[in-house]
Amino acid sequence: MGKLLEVNNLSISFTQYVQGLNRHDTKVISDLTIDVGESEIVAVLGSSGSGKSLLAHSILGILPYNSHVTGEIRYNGNVLDQDLKEKLRGKEICLIPQSVNFLDPLMKVSEQAIGECKNEKEHDEKKIRQREIFSKYGLDESVDDLYPFELSGGMARKVLLSTALIGNPNLLIADEPTPGLDAKSVKETIEDIKNLREQGKGVLLITHEIDVALKTADRIAIFYSGYVIEINTVENFKNVDNVLHPYTKALINSLPRNGFQLTEGVQPLEDLPGCPYWENCPIRLDKCKDNKPELVEHDGIMIRCFNFKGANDGA
Amino acid sequence: MVKINNKKLAKFLGYKAIRLLILLIVIAAISFIMIQLSPIDPVKAYLGQRIVSQEQLAIMGEYWGTNLSLGDRVFGWLSTLASGSMGFSLIYRVPVTEVIMQKFTASFILMAVSWIISAIVGFGLGVLAGAKEGTWIDKAIKTYCYILQSTPTFWIGLVLLMVFSVYLGWFPIGLSVPIGQLSDTVTFWQWLYRLILPAITLSIVGIASITMFTRDKLISVKQSDYVLFAKARGESFWGIIKNHGIRNILLPAITIQFMSFNELFGGTILVEQVFAYPGIGQATVAAGLRSDVPLLLGVVIISTIFVFVGNLIADMIYEYVDPRLRGEDDE
């Protein structure tokens, strides 16, 4: 089965000038490999501010000019270069943004959902489609003429989702769709995203909320210090013995229902020569300090660790 | 599109009217006191070169009230002003209100034309520079603005006069009517023809600030999340500039333009001087040089109102056009 989206060894770095004219490359995403199939929700789970959104931006081709990208992104088997990105974005690949700040503050929401049109005819057609989708999500006609600042949190979220769906995309990228929402809205968002899967769409869910990832996704990729360290199915996350990476284990153990076992340590900011988790790892080997483990497959699980087999014995 | 809440508008305008009244009283009093404390003596200015005796001088002083205390004089001036009279111009020998009406009309057309030119050209250049940030077009426009901003108005006027009137001979060197013709007999085209060069000079000065402002605003809009999202949705570059860029910078740009009335007024004084254009600017200079105190004070008051109205319109645009502030938030 052809994958909808394949990201292979994607690295994103930024060139900055620090202290005068010293050029400095900050690596934000390193060697990221992930894929999303049709009717599948894949979550990328990582801490806030770790650069997860840049994955979304690079798929859509909207990274800032001082970024440097290596690796390959494929959509339906075709290499997704900048030309193809520009052709597909807004049509086959759509972004569900984080917040109402992603809407023009001075434009009525219905017009934003409709977007840019070449002529009156296209506008009229899209207007019908916009109305359809808005009603589907329970937004009545009075919402059409509202400005973004007039929307409540729940309404804004629905508008953003509808806006992404106007073009009837195959792949949706939800970038932190649940920040600061109340429990009810979070639940609705999860349901809405799951519904997209029922319609055969692929969803890449980028989030820092482990609960949202567990309730929504089919597979979860753990993002640590710029690396994907493990991609595992959501079933395996129910049992700490079924996940392989020591960081993932620590993450699961820290959940309230598993007794809040917190682990000390922070994510390194600099790219280390060895494993990014070396500093905090309970099962580290000598070679982990200076050698970088590759993302390898083990029983259908993608894992970036030299000693994952020793993890269950050691703990 | 714009729904106006009448009650809110009345409250807003009432509040602004009180502000204007207070401002006028303070400005009128302060400028009057300053002139009283200056070496200008209105009696001497009125008499000019005529030789009079000390007794006659004293009678004149008593008639005009220059022998009263400063407090009485200020009060007298303010109460006369409240009755609607601004006094009698010493050099034009007609009531100040009449002089100002006539001169201000001429200047108003000059200012309005150059204000509109500078708004349109400045906004256009600003959008272009902001959209093409970092390219040679942007750099050229920026350099042009820096040069304009640091150049005195009268000097630009002189350069334009030299090039277009003296060397090329395309435009007359000054005056609003051809020499030897009565102002009543001037045709519209003659009048327009003579307006072009002063209006261009005055607008050139206004262009720089509005361009730089627009450019800055557009660049910050381009870095906003909503432009990023518009890009992610596949909108084209110029589509984004048009739909989101201009939409979000037009209001602040218009506001800034209305708030530039003070610079406009200052500029017109210089430009009218260079082009010998008989407007309020020339009248101001003449009043200052020839100690025409009533006219000078009249101009001060009129210019205060003019600048105040500009700011008032700017405020109103924000209150009533911007949907974020327009809402029925009070009561």
HADDOCK unambig.tbl for C-alpha pairs under 7 A between the chains (distance, minus, plus):
assign (segid A and resid 60 and name CA) (segid B and resid 232 and name CA) 5.95 0.50 0.50
assign (segid A and resid 62 and name CA) (segid B and resid 228 and name CA) 7.00 0.50 0.50
assign (segid A and resid 62 and name CA) (segid B and resid 231 and name CA) 6.94 0.50 0.50
assign (segid A and resid 62 and name CA) (segid B and resid 232 and name CA) 6.60 0.50 0.50
assign (segid A and resid 86 and name CA) (segid B and resid 234 and name CA) 6.27 0.50 0.50
assign (segid A and resid 89 and name CA) (segid B and resid 232 and name CA) 5.96 0.50 0.50
assign (segid A and resid 89 and name CA) (segid B and resid 233 and name CA) 5.63 0.50 0.50
assign (segid A and resid 89 and name CA) (segid B and resid 234 and name CA) 5.20 0.50 0.50
assign (segid A and resid 90 and name CA) (segid B and resid 232 and name CA) 6.29 0.50 0.50
assign (segid A and resid 90 and name CA) (segid B and resid 233 and name CA) 3.77 0.50 0.50
assign (segid A and resid 90 and name CA) (segid B and resid 234 and name CA) 4.91 0.50 0.50
assign (segid A and resid 94 and name CA) (segid B and resid 233 and name CA) 6.64 0.50 0.50
assign (segid A and resid 95 and name CA) (segid B and resid 232 and name CA) 6.72 0.50 0.50
assign (segid A and resid 101 and name CA) (segid B and resid 225 and name CA) 6.18 0.50 0.50
assign (segid A and resid 101 and name CA) (segid B and resid 226 and name CA) 6.33 0.50 0.50
assign (segid A and resid 102 and name CA) (segid B and resid 225 and name CA) 4.81 0.50 0.50
assign (segid A and resid 102 and name CA) (segid B and resid 226 and name CA) 3.93 0.50 0.50
assign (segid A and resid 102 and name CA) (segid B and resid 229 and name CA) 5.83 0.50 0.50
assign (segid A and resid 103 and name CA) (segid B and resid 226 and name CA) 4.86 0.50 0.50
assign (segid A and resid 104 and name CA) (segid B and resid 226 and name CA) 5.38 0.50 0.50
assign (segid A and resid 104 and name CA) (segid B and resid 244 and name CA) 6.62 0.50 0.50
assign (segid A and resid 106 and name CA) (segid B and resid 247 and name CA) 7.00 0.50 0.50
assign (segid A and resid 106 and name CA) (segid B and resid 248 and name CA) 6.65 0.50 0.50
assign (segid A and resid 116 and name CA) (segid B and resid 235 and name CA) 6.02 0.50 0.50
assign (segid A and resid 116 and name CA) (segid B and resid 239 and name CA) 6.98 0.50 0.50
